[in-house]
Amino acid sequence: MSVRIQEEQEPLIIDHHDHQQQSSKRVSIVAPPTPNERRAASVKVKEEPPSFTAGIAIMLFITFLSSVCFSIVLPSISFFLVNKLHESQSVVGWAVAVNSAGSFLASPVFGWWADKRSTKEVVMTTLIIMVIGNLMYSMAVNVWMLLAGRFVVGIAAANYAVAQTYLSYATTTDNRTKVMALNSAATVMGFIIGPAFALLTTLFNPFSIKEIVVDQDTLPGYVSAILSILSMFSLVFLREIPASFKKAKRPVTGGSKTYGSGFYSGGGSIKDISSILQLSKNRQVPWLPVIICLFAYFSYTTSFTTFETIGTPYTSAAYGWDTRTNSLMFIALGGVCVGSLFLLQVFVKFFSDRVLLILTTALATAGFISMFTPSQVHFVPEWRFWIGVSLCSASYSTSVAVLISVYSKQLENLDQGMMMGWLSSAGSVARIVGPVIAGYSLEYGGKSGFLVFIIMIAMTGTTILILLAGYRVLAPKQEKKPMHINP
């Protein structure tokens, strides 16, 4: 037992009216901690954080499923609309755009819901919506029912926002980068596996149950519905993030109080939009580099979604490819995207981000030039088409990766959570606007893609010129030398 004497010194504020100073001494007896108390304190310090391994795996699969439900219909949706529902090629663009529009509108709602309520509750709701949307698509008897089905699937695919929220809470600083990389890989793999599922559907002989027709056009929707139903059972193993754990968790990149109210691939939060608009008065924000990066991201996403929209009708008209061949093409292009990312890891050792950004953008321009023909009725040879789409695919995967790096370095020491939201929103708008423009351009500009490729060449070429003009301002902050003014 120890005895400690504490002196209470004179207060800093003295009452000058009384002119009295008080001082006192207090004796307190402090007992040393017992062995049991020491052991309990040691256990408390060494207590491991809760494990969310199963939940992380489930959320990665949800991301994968959202990507599959988007890409599984790409090889066949044109045949469904044109041959079965007797619609024009321009409707194909709307069918792709409404899916992205649904995700854009629903993402902030589901993100907010996941913050306020149970993650399991939100994910289960989105999976039910996904089943309904896919059934609407496969059972569509007219174009409006098909478009409504794709819009509903897009709303459900906004569970990507919920997955991002969960992963941000469930990861630590040690494994967050690895998990987020796996999340990006799940998106890419979903884009590859989706057409692979579509390829398998072509192996089934068509059959019908009363008025329900199951063939290579409708089967992708039914497969997506089945995958969504199976995913519901995995939620039994999903561990919820405790409210106290959410409150104590810091956001991944700044921004709003919780990552769930931030922006995602499909959309963003109104709260963050209003907050970021207030940054217009902040002179520390490098607005010129930000605007350049936003335009470049819009250009990259538009060019890629353009091909997603016109790829199947183009190859059908030019080379007579069916759903099976188009499925193989999308699988091959997914492999090109993955391979180009591996090559990028080599080139980053020899070139700066700004140089790589210009070079990868030039790949897209070269790809569209390869597919361009001055005729509205004649198509390029098949080998030129393969070169073109391979260059465009490689360009998209690498240029986006480099652009995010450039953009992030420009925002150093700033609130990147909200600023990254603008980047995501630029991509979301491109996924809505791009397919619509592509569909109408293909219909009225000739099946050879004459007008489509002119627009894409002009857009990517303009992007290169803007990147060259802004080369110096896109330099990382640490490379920018401060200006010295001599007195």
N, C-alpha and C positions, 0 to 999 in steps of 0.2 A: 504494500500500500504506500502511496506517495502523497505528500502534502504539498500543495501549490498555493502560493500567495499571489493574488491578483490585486494590483493597484488600479483604482479608478482615478485617472488624472483629471485635472480641472477641465471643464468643458471649454470648447473653442469659442463659444459665444458667452460672454460674461454680462451679467445683469449690472449695468453701470448705475442703476438707480439704487440698488441695495448695497453695491460695492462689497458683496460677499463672495468669497471663494470657498468652495466645499471640496473636501477630499476625503476619501474613506478607503479602508482596506477590508478586503473580504477574503476569508480563508475557505477554500473548497477542498474536499477530500476526493481524490480520483483513484478508483480501484483499477489495477491493471487487468486487461482482458484475460478471461479464463481460457484454458486449452480448447474447450468446445467452441468458444466464440471465435478464436483464431481459426479453427478448422472450418467453421461456417463461413467466415469472411473469405477464406481461401477458395472454398467451393463456389462462392458467388462470383468471384473474379474470373474463375476458369469456366464458368457456365457457357456452354456452346450455344450459338444462335440457332433458332429453329431451322430444320432442314426442309427445303421446298423442292427437292430433286424431282419427285414425281410431278409436282405442279409445273415445273419448268418444262419437263418433257411433254406434258399435255398441251401447254401453251405453244410450244414449237410445232406440235402437230396441228393445232388450230390454225396457225399461220400457214402451214403447208396446205391444209384443206381449203382455206380461202383462195389461195393461188390456184389450186387445182380446179375449183369450181369456176374460176374465171377463164382458164385456158383450155379446159376440156372440150368446150364447144367451138373453139376457133376453127378447127379443121372442117366442121360440118355445118356451121350456122348459115353460111352463104347458100348451101344446097337446100337447107331447110326452108329458108325464106323465099328463094327464087323458084325452086322446083316444086315444093310442096304447097306453099302459101301463095305462090305466084306474085311475089312482090318484086320491086325494082332493086338494083344494087345499092341505091342510096340508103335504103332501110338498114342495110348491114351496118353502116356507120352508126345509125341511131341505136341499134341493138348492142353495140360495143359501148357507146357513150352512156346509155342509161345505167349500165352496170356500175360504171365509175361514179356517176352522179349519185346513185344510191349510197355508195360508200362515203362519198364526200359529205353528204348531208347527215348520215347516221353516226359517223365516227365520233364527233364531239358529244353526242347524246349518250352513246354507250360508254365513252370515256368518263363522263360525269357520273353516269349510273354506277359504274364499277367503283368509283371513289366513294360514293354514298352508300352503296348496298353491297350485297354479296357477289363476288366474281362468278361463283358457280351459277347463281341465279341469272346473271346477264348472259353468260355463255350458253346456258341451256336454252334461253329464249332465242338467241341468235341461231342456234342449231335447228330449233323448230321452224323458225322463219325460213331458214335455208332449205329445209325439206319442202315447205310449201312453195317456195319460189321455183325450185327445180321441177316439181310436179306440174306447176303452171306452165313452165317452158315446154316440157315434153308432151303435155296434153293440149297444147295450144291449137286452136282451130282457126285462129285468125291472127293477124299481125299484132293487134292490140294486146291480146292475151300473151303473146310471146314477149313483147316489150315489157309488159307488166311483170312477167316472170323474171326477166333479167334484172329489172329494177329491184325487185324484192330480194333476189340473190345478192345484188350489190349491197343492199341494206344489211343483210346477214353477214356478208364478208367484212363489214366494218368491225367485226369482233377482233380483227387485227389490232384495233385500238385497245381493246381489253387485254389482249395478249401482251402488248407492249407495256401496259400499265403493270400487269402482274410481274413481268420479268424485271421491271425496274425496281420493284419492291423486293422480289425474291432473291436477287443477286447481291453479291458483295463487291467491294472495290477490287477484290482479287480475281473474281470470275466473271465480272460484268462484261468485259470486252469479248471474252470467249463466247458467252451466251448470246450476246447481241450479234456476233458474227454468225453463229449457228442460226439465229433467227433470219438473218439475211439469206443464208444458204437455203433455209427452208422455203423462202419465197422463190428463189431460183429453181430449186428442185421441183416445186409445185408447178412451175411453168413448163418444166421438162416432162414431168410425170403425167400432167394433164393430157397432153396430146398422146402420150403412150397409152393411157386408158382409152382415149378415143380410137386408137389403133386397134385395141383389143375388141372394141364394140363392133368393128367391121367384120370380125370373124364369126359373129352370130348370124344365123339365118333369121330373117324377119318373121315375126309372128304377131298375132293379135289376140287380145282377150276381150270379147265383145267389141266395144268401140275404141278400146285402147290399143294403139299400134306401137309395136316395139321394133325399131329398126335402127340403122346406123345414124340416123338423124336425131331420133328421140332418146336412144339408149344413154347418151352422155348425161342427160338430165336425170334419168333414173339412177345411174351409177352414183352421181353426186348426192342424190337423196339418200341412197343406202349408206354411203360413207358418213353422211351427217348423222344418221340414226345410230350407227356403230360408235361414233364419237361421243354420243350422249352417255354411254356406259362408262367411258373413261373418267367422267366427272366424279364418279364414286371415289376415286383416289385423289381428287384435287383437294389440297389443303388450303384453307382460306388464310389470307394475310390478316393477322389481328389488327384491330383498329389502333392499338397503342404502338404497334410496330410501324404502321403507315405514318403515324404522326411523328415518330422519331426519325423516320427515314428521310434523308436529304434527296432532292431531285437529282436526276442523272446529269443534266447539263445546265442547271439553273432554271429559269423560267418561273412558272407558277408554283404554288406550294406543293402540288403533287404532279407527278409526271402524267397521271391519267387525264388531266385537264389540258394537256398540251396538244400538239399537232401530230398527225399520223399520215400514213400514205394516202388515206382517203379524205382527210379533211382536218379541221381544227376547231379550236374553242373560241367562242365569241369573246370570252373574258380575255384571252391572250391577244386577240386581234385588237381589242380596245386598248390593252396595255401597251402593245407594241406601237400603236399609233402615237402614243404619248412620247415615244422615243424620237419623234421627228424634231423635238426641241433639243435633243442631246447631240452636241457637236462632236462627241467622241465616236458616233456611229459612222463608219466609212460608207456613206450612201452611194457613191459612184461605183465602187467595187461590188457592193451588194446588188445594185440594179443590173450590172453586167452579169453577175452570176445567176440572178433570177431569170433573165432573158435566155441565157445559155441553157439552163435547166429546162425551161419551157420548150426550147428548140429541140433538145435531145429527146424529151418525152414525146413531143408531137411527132417527130420523125419515126420513132419506134412504134407508137400506136397506129401510125398511118399504115405501116406494113402489117401489123396485126389485123387491121381492118380489110385491106385490099389483097392480102396474100393469097387467100383461098380463091376468090373470084378471078384474080389475075392468072394464077396457074391453071385454073380450070379452063379459062378461055384460051390461054396461050399454048398450053401443052397437054390439055385433056386430063389433068391429074384428078383423081377421085379423092374421097375422104381418107383412104388408107395412105396414099402417097403424100398427101398434105400433112398427115399426122407424122410421118417419117421426117418430113422437112422441118416441122417445128421441133421435133426431138433433136435433130441434128443441129439446128440453130441454138438450142439451149446448151448443147455441148460446146458450141463455138463461144458462147458467152462465158462459160466456166473456164475454158482453155485460155481465153484472152485475159482473164483476171490473173491467172497464173503467170502469163508472160509479162503482165504489167509489173509484177513484183521484181522482175529482172530489169526492166527499163527504168524503174524509179531510182536505180543505183547510178544511172548514167545521165539522166535528164531531170531538170527541175519540173515542178508541178505545172508551171505556166507553159513550158514547152510541150509537155505531154498533153495538156489540155488542147492546144492548137493542133497537135498531130492527130489526136484521136477524133477531133471534130472533122479534120480533113478526110479521115477514113470514111465517115458518113457521106460527105460530099462525093468522094470517089465512088462509093457504093451506088448512090442514086444516078450518077453519071453513067455507070456501067449498065444500069437498067433502062436508061433513057433512050428513046428512039423518036425522031422528028415526025414519025407517022402516027396517025391515030388508029390505024387498023393493023399495022404490022408489029410483031413482037421481036424482042431481041432473042438471039439463040439461047438455048438452055444453059450453056456454060457461062455466058455472061450474066444470066440471072443469078446463078449460084454464087458467082464472085460478088455481085452486088449485095445480095442479102447477107452474105457472110461478113462483108466489110461493115454493113450497117449494124449487124448484131454485135460484132466485136467493138464497134465504136460506142454503142450505147452502154454496154456494161462497163467499159473502161473509162469513158469520159465522165459518167456520173460519179464513179468512185473518185476520180481525180478532182472533179469540181467540188465535191463535198469537202475534200481536204483543203482546197484553196479557200473556200468559203469560210471554213472553220478558222483558218489562220487569220483571216481578215477580222474575225469577230473576237479575237483574243482579248481577254479581260472584260468582255461584255456578256450580257445575258443571252447566251446562245440558245437556250431552250425556246424562247419566243421567236428569235430570228430564224432558227431552223424551221419554224412553222411556216414562214413565208416561202421557203424553198419547197416544202411539201405541198403547200397550196398551189404554187406555180405548176408543179407536176400534176396535181389533181385537175386543175383547169385544162391543162393540155390533154389529159385523158378524156375529157368531155368534148372539147372543141375539135381536137385532131381527128377523131374518127368520123365526125359529122362532115367536116370539110373533105376528108378522103373519100367518103361514100359518094357525095355529090360530084366530086371531081372525076371519079372513075365513071360515073354514069353519063355525065354530060361532056367530059373531055376525051372520051374514047377508052375502050377496054384495054388499050395498050399502055395506059397509065401516063399518057403524054402530058396532061395537065398536072396530075399528081406529082410526077417527078420534077417538073419545072418548079413547082411551088417548094418542094423539099430541097432542091438544089439551091434555090434562091435563099431559103431560110438558113440552111447550114452554111452557105457561103457568106451570108451576112454575119452570122455568128463568128466566123473566122476573122472577118474584118474588124468586128467589135473587140474581139479578144486581142488582136494585134494592136489596135488603137489604145486599148486599156492595159497593155502589157506591163507598164511601169506601176500603175496604181494597183495591180493585182499582186504585187510583190508582198511577201509576208511582212508583218510589221517590224520584225527584228532586222529585216534587210533594208528597210527604208531609213535612209540617213536623215537626221534632223536638219532643218534649215538654220544656218547660222547667219545672223545679221550683225554686221560690224557697226559699232556705234559711230 
